[in-house]
Amino acid sequence: MGWKEWPYWFKGGVIALVYFIITFVFVTVSCLSGPGTKNDLGICYIQVIVLNYPSSFLLQFVDSDNLILIALVNFILGSIIGWIYRKVKKICY
């Protein structure tokens, strides 16, 4: 089953999850290789949250700093966006 056969909600979730992983890795690598390594990891974590603002905005009501939960919320938001995209595409075309 290739990418083209996947449902739109799943594609949206995968794209959002990949975006989260790429931003997390980029920020982590840039923070660990920059000046003041291991002293500024709190700032690096804040950068991850800012780059993934929609999910971190929703998680402010949960009072959790769990990265897996942020990744799951990113997947769910991407799934909702993919589902809406399919509905709009079906209506317009």
C-alpha positions as a LaTeX table, in Angstrom:
\begin{tabular}{lrrr}
\hline
Residue & $x$ (\AA) & $y$ (\AA) & $z$ (\AA) \\
\hline
Met1 & 0.00 & 0.00 & 0.00 \\
Gly2 & 1.75 & 3.12 & $-1.23$ \\
Trp3 & 1.45 & 6.78 & $-0.34$ \\
Lys4 & $-1.26$ & 7.40 & $-2.95$ \\
Glu5 & $-3.57$ & 4.77 & $-1.46$ \\
Trp6 & $-3.33$ & 6.13 & 2.07 \\
Pro7 & $-6.36$ & 8.05 & 3.36 \\
Tyr8 & $-5.96$ & 11.82 & 3.57 \\
Trp9 & $-6.32$ & 11.88 & 7.35 \\
Phe10 & $-3.40$ & 9.45 & 7.69 \\
Lys11 & $-1.26$ & 11.43 & 5.22 \\
Gly12 & $-1.92$ & 14.59 & 7.22 \\
Gly13 & $-0.98$ & 12.87 & 10.45 \\
Val14 & 2.22 & 11.46 & 9.00 \\
Ile15 & 3.23 & 14.83 & 7.54 \\
Ala16 & 2.62 & 16.56 & 10.88 \\
Leu17 & 4.52 & 13.87 & 12.77 \\
Val18 & 7.49 & 14.08 & 10.38 \\
Tyr19 & 7.45 & 17.88 & 10.76 \\
Phe20 & 7.60 & 17.49 & 14.54 \\
Ile21 & 10.48 & 15.00 & 14.36 \\
Ile22 & 12.48 & 17.17 & 11.94 \\
Thr23 & 12.03 & 20.32 & 14.04 \\
Phe24 & 12.85 & 18.44 & 17.24 \\
Val25 & 16.04 & 16.94 & 15.77 \\
Phe26 & 17.09 & 20.24 & 14.18 \\
Val27 & 16.64 & 22.20 & 17.40 \\
Thr28 & 18.30 & 19.52 & 19.51 \\
Val29 & 21.33 & 19.24 & 17.23 \\
Ser30 & 21.70 & 23.00 & 16.93 \\
Cys31 & 21.46 & 23.41 & 20.69 \\
Leu32 & 23.92 & 20.65 & 21.50 \\
Ser33 & 26.48 & 21.89 & 18.99 \\
Gly34 & 26.16 & 25.56 & 19.88 \\
Pro35 & 27.87 & 27.56 & 22.62 \\
Gly36 & 26.97 & 26.69 & 26.19 \\
Thr37 & 26.05 & 23.10 & 25.44 \\
Lys38 & 23.96 & 21.31 & 28.05 \\
Asn39 & 23.40 & 24.57 & 29.91 \\
Asp40 & 20.73 & 25.86 & 27.56 \\
Leu41 & 18.67 & 22.69 & 27.08 \\
Gly42 & 15.65 & 24.39 & 28.67 \\
Ile43 & 15.82 & 27.06 & 25.98 \\
Cys44 & 16.09 & 24.34 & 23.32 \\
Tyr45 & 12.96 & 22.67 & 24.66 \\
Ile46 & 11.14 & 26.01 & 24.50 \\
Gln47 & 12.22 & 26.32 & 20.85 \\
Val48 & 10.71 & 22.91 & 20.09 \\
Ile49 & 7.44 & 24.02 & 21.66 \\
Val50 & 7.44 & 27.31 & 19.74 \\
Leu51 & 8.10 & 25.57 & 16.42 \\
Asn52 & 5.20 & 23.23 & 17.14 \\
Tyr53 & 2.93 & 25.97 & 18.45 \\
Pro54 & $-0.51$ & 24.56 & 17.57 \\
Ser55 & 0.04 & 21.38 & 19.55 \\
Ser56 & 1.84 & 23.13 & 22.40 \\
Phe57 & $-1.02$ & 25.65 & 22.60 \\
Leu58 & $-3.50$ & 22.81 & 23.09 \\
Leu59 & $-1.27$ & 21.15 & 25.65 \\
Gln60 & $-1.13$ & 24.20 & 27.90 \\
Phe61 & $-4.48$ & 23.11 & 29.27 \\
Val62 & $-3.17$ & 19.61 & 30.06 \\
Asp63 & $-0.15$ & 20.77 & 32.11 \\
Ser64 & 2.24 & 18.27 & 30.56 \\
Asp65 & 5.72 & 18.60 & 29.07 \\
Asn66 & 5.81 & 15.13 & 27.54 \\
Leu67 & 7.29 & 15.13 & 24.02 \\
Ile68 & 5.41 & 11.97 & 23.06 \\
Leu69 & 2.15 & 13.69 & 23.94 \\
Ile70 & 3.15 & 16.69 & 21.79 \\
Ala71 & 3.96 & 14.31 & 18.89 \\
Leu72 & 0.60 & 12.59 & 19.31 \\
Val73 & $-1.24$ & 15.91 & 19.31 \\
Asn74 & 0.68 & 16.90 & 16.14 \\
Phe75 & $-0.45$ & 13.66 & 14.50 \\
Ile76 & $-4.06$ & 14.26 & 15.52 \\
Leu77 & $-4.02$ & 17.87 & 14.28 \\
Gly78 & $-2.49$ & 16.75 & 10.99 \\
Ser79 & $-5.12$ & 14.04 & 10.69 \\
Ile80 & $-7.91$ & 16.58 & 11.19 \\
Ile81 & $-6.37$ & 18.89 & 8.59 \\
Gly82 & $-6.04$ & 15.98 & 6.14 \\
Trp83 & $-9.64$ & 14.94 & 6.75 \\
Ile84 & $-10.88$ & 18.52 & 6.15 \\
Tyr85 & $-8.74$ & 18.72 & 3.00 \\
Arg86 & $-10.38$ & 15.56 & 1.66 \\
Lys87 & $-13.86$ & 16.92 & 2.38 \\
Val88 & $-13.10$ & 20.23 & 0.64 \\
Lys89 & $-11.46$ & 18.47 & $-2.31$ \\
Lys90 & $-14.47$ & 16.17 & $-2.67$ \\
Ile91 & $-16.89$ & 19.13 & $-2.66$ \\
Cys92 & $-14.86$ & 21.37 & $-5.02$ \\
Tyr93 & $-13.81$ & 18.78 & $-7.60$ \\
\hline
\end{tabular}
